[in-house]
Amino acid sequence: MIIYIHGFGGSGKGMKASIFRNKIQKDHPIIAPTLSYLPDLAIDTLSQIIESVQKYEDIYLIGSSLGGYFSIYLADKYNLKAALINPSITPDETLRQMKGFALNYGDLSKFEWNQGHIDMLNRYKLKTIDPSRYLLLTQTGDELLDYKIGVEYLKGSKQIVVEGGDHGFVGIENYTDTILEFFGLKNDNR
């Protein structure tokens, strides 16, 4: 099973989640849960899913932005492979600017984001990683995150750095086969 993990303020019904469902679901089960904005609750939800499914089938992660950060932690904890799309490597720094009320892009509601939430993120920071677990997909035109931080942190992993683009990763639909190949899966849905 593939688990798509959305970014900050996102949802399991977002554009990337829909793209992956449409391009992958016919051949490989994929879920994209809508997660709480509370980091501890998001990690707990994902851990429960992984622990209940891992007994029966292999699990792979696709994480975008903050979902990439969570994917790094979960891949390490559960010995999984993860594809990271413009991942946030230092969300405790980048999300500091979001303090106050932030927008949930899924339902357009607002939620409070404060220092306590930022502190929660630090519980999931890894100093060292096994680069063989990760595929980095990043674009140099990311307007929210410095792509070089991800390239450096994930040194030794398989990396695809695309010139231009943006934080949403322009053309991500063209990389589904690359992601499946990294996972050791085949896509017959062409």
C-alpha positions as CSV (number, residue, x, y, z in Angstrom):
1,M,0.0,0.0,0.0
2,I,1.1,3.5,-0.8
3,I,0.3,6.3,1.7
4,Y,0.3,9.9,0.4
5,I,1.1,12.4,3.1
6,H,0.0,16.0,2.4
7,G,1.7,19.2,3.5
8,F,0.9,21.9,6.0
9,G,-2.8,23.0,5.8
10,G,-3.4,20.4,3.0
11,S,-5.8,17.5,2.8
12,G,-6.1,14.1,1.4
13,K,-8.3,15.5,-1.3
14,G,-5.8,17.9,-2.7
15,M,-4.4,18.1,-6.2
16,K,-1.3,15.8,-5.7
17,A,-3.4,13.3,-3.8
18,S,-5.9,13.2,-6.7
19,I,-3.1,12.9,-9.3
20,F,-1.5,9.9,-7.5
21,R,-4.9,8.2,-7.0
22,N,-5.7,8.6,-10.7
23,K,-2.3,7.5,-11.9
24,I,-1.5,4.7,-9.4
25,Q,-4.7,3.3,-7.8
26,K,-5.7,0.9,-10.5
27,D,-2.5,-1.1,-10.0
28,H,-1.5,-0.3,-6.4
29,P,-3.7,0.5,-3.4
30,I,-3.1,4.1,-2.3
31,I,-4.6,6.1,0.5
32,A,-4.4,9.8,1.3
33,P,-5.7,10.5,4.7
34,T,-6.6,14.1,5.7
35,L,-4.4,14.7,8.8
36,S,-4.7,16.9,11.8
37,Y,-2.6,20.1,11.8
38,L,-1.3,18.9,15.2
39,P,2.0,17.2,14.4
40,D,1.6,14.6,17.2
41,L,-1.8,13.7,16.1
42,A,-0.8,13.4,12.5
43,I,2.1,11.2,13.3
44,D,-0.1,9.1,15.6
45,T,-2.7,8.6,12.9
46,L,-0.1,7.6,10.3
47,S,1.7,5.3,12.8
48,Q,-1.6,3.5,13.5
49,I,-2.3,3.0,9.8
50,I,1.2,1.7,9.2
51,E,1.2,-0.6,12.1
52,S,-2.2,-2.1,11.2
53,V,-1.4,-2.6,7.5
54,Q,2.4,-3.5,7.7
55,K,1.5,-7.0,9.1
56,Y,-0.2,-7.8,5.8
57,E,1.5,-5.9,3.0
58,D,4.4,-3.6,2.2
59,I,4.0,0.1,2.7
60,Y,5.5,3.0,0.8
61,L,5.3,6.7,1.5
62,I,4.9,9.7,-0.7
63,G,5.3,12.9,1.3
64,S,4.9,16.5,0.1
65,S,6.4,19.5,1.9
66,L,5.6,18.9,5.7
67,G,4.4,15.5,4.6
68,G,7.9,14.9,3.4
69,Y,9.2,15.7,6.8
70,F,6.8,13.3,8.4
71,S,7.7,10.7,5.8
72,I,11.4,10.9,6.7
73,Y,10.6,10.2,10.3
74,L,8.2,7.3,9.5
75,A,10.4,5.7,6.9
76,D,13.2,5.6,9.5
77,K,10.9,4.3,12.3
78,Y,9.2,1.6,10.2
79,N,12.0,0.7,7.7
80,L,10.1,2.0,4.7
81,K,10.9,3.7,1.4
82,A,9.7,7.2,0.8
83,A,9.4,9.6,-2.1
84,L,9.8,13.1,-1.0
85,I,8.3,16.0,-3.0
86,N,9.8,19.4,-2.2
87,P,10.2,18.2,1.4
88,S,10.3,20.5,4.4
89,I,13.6,19.6,6.2
90,T,13.4,22.3,8.8
91,P,9.7,23.0,9.4
92,D,10.4,24.3,12.9
93,E,12.1,27.3,11.1
94,T,9.9,27.6,8.0
95,L,6.6,27.3,9.8
96,R,7.5,29.8,12.4
97,Q,6.3,32.5,10.1
98,M,2.8,30.9,10.1
99,K,2.2,31.6,13.8
100,G,-1.3,32.8,14.4
101,F,-4.3,31.6,12.3
102,A,-3.4,29.5,9.3
103,L,-5.6,28.4,6.4
104,N,-6.7,24.8,5.8
105,Y,-6.7,24.6,2.0
106,G,-9.0,21.5,2.1
107,D,-12.0,23.2,3.6
108,L,-10.9,26.8,3.8
109,S,-11.3,26.8,7.6
110,K,-8.7,28.4,9.8
111,F,-6.7,26.9,12.7
112,E,-4.4,28.3,15.3
113,W,-0.7,27.6,14.8
114,N,1.5,28.4,17.7
115,Q,4.9,27.8,19.3
116,G,3.7,24.6,21.0
117,H,2.9,23.1,17.6
118,I,6.4,24.1,16.3
119,D,7.9,22.4,19.3
120,M,6.0,19.2,18.5
121,L,7.7,19.1,15.1
122,N,11.2,18.9,16.8
123,R,10.2,15.5,18.2
124,Y,10.4,14.1,14.7
125,K,13.7,15.6,13.6
126,L,16.4,13.0,12.6
127,K,20.0,14.0,12.8
128,T,21.1,11.1,10.6
129,I,19.2,9.1,7.9
130,D,19.7,6.1,5.7
131,P,19.7,7.8,2.3
132,S,18.9,4.5,0.5
133,R,15.3,4.8,1.8
134,Y,14.6,8.1,0.0
135,L,13.9,9.5,-3.4
136,L,14.0,13.3,-3.5
137,L,12.0,15.1,-6.1
138,T,12.6,18.9,-5.9
139,Q,12.3,22.0,-8.0
140,T,14.7,24.9,-7.8
141,G,11.8,27.4,-8.2
142,D,10.2,26.4,-4.9
143,E,9.1,29.7,-3.5
144,L,8.6,28.5,0.0
145,L,11.5,26.2,0.7
146,D,15.2,26.4,-0.2
147,Y,15.6,23.2,-2.3
148,K,19.4,23.1,-1.5
149,I,18.6,22.2,2.2
150,G,16.8,19.0,1.0
151,V,19.6,18.2,-1.5
152,E,22.2,18.5,1.3
153,Y,20.2,16.7,4.0
154,L,19.4,13.8,1.6
155,K,22.9,13.5,0.2
156,G,23.4,10.0,-1.0
157,S,19.8,9.4,-1.8
158,K,18.4,9.2,-5.3
159,Q,17.7,12.8,-6.3
160,I,15.9,14.4,-9.1
161,V,16.4,18.2,-9.1
162,V,14.3,20.0,-11.7
163,E,15.1,23.5,-12.8
164,G,12.3,26.0,-12.2
165,G,8.9,24.9,-11.1
166,D,7.4,25.8,-7.7
167,H,6.5,24.5,-4.3
168,G,3.6,22.5,-5.6
169,F,6.0,20.7,-8.0
170,V,4.9,21.5,-11.6
171,G,4.5,18.3,-13.6
172,I,4.5,15.9,-10.7
173,E,2.1,13.6,-12.7
174,N,5.1,12.9,-15.0
175,Y,7.0,11.3,-12.1
176,T,4.6,8.6,-11.0
177,D,6.5,5.9,-12.9
178,T,9.8,7.1,-11.4
179,I,8.3,6.9,-7.9
180,L,6.9,3.4,-8.5
181,E,10.2,2.2,-9.9
182,F,12.0,3.5,-6.8
183,F,9.5,1.5,-4.7
184,G,10.2,-1.6,-6.8
185,L,6.6,-1.5,-8.1
186,K,5.3,-1.6,-11.7
187,N,2.7,0.6,-13.2
188,D,0.4,-1.2,-15.7
189,N,-2.0,1.8,-15.6
190,R,-0.8,3.5,-18.8
